[in-house]
Amino acid sequence: MAMRSSMGCAGSRTAQPRSALFALLVAQRADALLRERLPQVEESLARTARLLVEASTLLDELAMQDLAQAGQGEALGVGALQDLAAPRRHNLLRYWLRQQGFEMPSADTLERVEREVLDAAEDAEPLLAWAGCELRRYRDRLYAMAPLPPPPARSRHWPGSASS
């Protein structure tokens, strides 16, 4: 029985390299088939990559223009953001956050920014957080910052009472 157990371990050690090798062989075969059946695939992918670089450059230029209008120091004006169409607003938010070194929010998080932060009541001070970033709205401005540390624990000891 001990032999079976050790053989099982040895088998599992070799299974992982074998599966990696199998995946590599499948990928190489798929690449060969693509090149055989679609000889222009490399050219198409290169053209697509160039077009994506151009589109990204244009989106950044548009975001810079929008930031010039909506930027208020380190913050963004909520009213100016709301004046933009949703795709343009999302582009500006992604650009602004990237410029500050924050992780990009997911599409779902951007939708939550719309609902929970931008559409919040004027007197609200909403907060939306994700990996390493907090978006806070204060006085019609949107701020991005690293998460604040939790407040210190408060003592429940009243002056003059016996401590336990």
N, C-alpha and C positions, 0 to 999 in steps of 0.2 A: 504494500500500500504506500509506503514511503517512496518507493520507486516511481509509482504513478504520479504522486504529488510533485516530485522533482521534475519528472518529464513534462508535466503540465506547465510548470514554470518555465522550463527551457523552451517549450513550444510557444508560450506567449511572448518570450523575448524575441524569438525569430519571426513571429507573426507581424510585428510592427514594421521591421525593415522590409519584409516581403510585401506588405500592403503598400508601403511607400514606393517600392520598386514597381509594383503593379500599376500604381497611379501614374508614375513617370512614363511607363511604357504606353499606357492608354493615352496620355497627353501627347506623346510623340507621334503615336499612330493617328490621332485626331488631327494634329498639325499637318502631317503628311497628306491625309485625305483632303483637308481643306485646300492645301496648295495644289493638289492634283485636280480637284473638281472645280476650284475657284482660283485660277492662277492670278487673278487681279486682287486677291484678298489683301496682300501686303500693301499694295498701292492704295486700296480703299481705306485701310486702317490708317495709313500715314496721312491721307487727305482728311479723314475724320479728325485725327489728332490736331492737324493744323487749324481746322475750322473751330475746334473746341478752344484752342488757345486764343484765336481771334475773338470768339464770343466772350470768353472770360475777360479779355482786355476791355471789350466794350462795356460789359457789366460793371467792371471796376470804375471805368470813366464815368458812367452814369451814376454810380454810387457816390463818387467824389463830388459830382455836381449836386446831388441830393443832400449830401452831408454839409455842403456849403450853405444850403438853405435851411436845413433842419438842425444843424449843430448849434448847441448853446454851451460853449466851453467843453467840458468833459461829458456833457449830457446831450440827449436829443430832445427836441421839443415834441411833445405828444401831439399837439395840434398839427404841426407840420407833417409828422408821420402819418396821421390819420387822413391828411389831404392826398396822400399818394395812393395809387391803386395797390392792392394787396401784393402782387408779384414784385412791384418796385419797392414797396415797403420792406418786404422780406429780403430783397437784394441789399438794401441799405443796412438793415439790421445785421445781416451776415458779414458785410464789409466792415461795419463799425466794430463789431465784436472781434473780427479777425485782426483788425488794426490794433486792438488792445491786448491781443494775445490770448483770447479766450477760445475754448472749444466751440465748434459750430453746433448750434442747436439743431435737433432733428426737425423734420417737417411738422411732426406732432407738437413739438415744443413751440415752434413758431405760431402754430394755431392757438396754443394756450396763451402765448404773449398777446395775441389779438383779443381773446375772450377775457382773460383774467387780469391783464395789466392795462392794455390800451383802452378797453371798453369799460374799465372800472369807474365807479362814481368819482366825481371830481374831488371829493373830500377823502376818498380812500387812499391808503398807502400800500398798494399791493406789492407782493414779492413773489418772484418765480425763480427757482433755483434748479440748476443741473450741474453736471460735473465741473467743479471749479469755478462756477460763475453764479452770481445772483443778479437778477434784474429787479430794480426797485423803481417805483414811480413816486415822485414827491414834487408837489407844486407844479404840475403839468410838465415835468421833465422826467426823462427816462435815464437811469444811471445803471451802468454795469460795473460790478466790483467783485473782488474775491469774497468768498463767504466770510461773514463775520464770526468770530468765536462765540460760543454760547455764553450767556450771562453767567456770572459767578453764582454758585448756590447760595441761597440766603439762609441764614441761621434762624431757627424758630425759637431762639432763646430770648425771652423778654427780660429786660433789666429788672433786677430785684427778685426774679423767680429762682427757685432752686434748680440747679442743673443736675441732669441725671447721668 
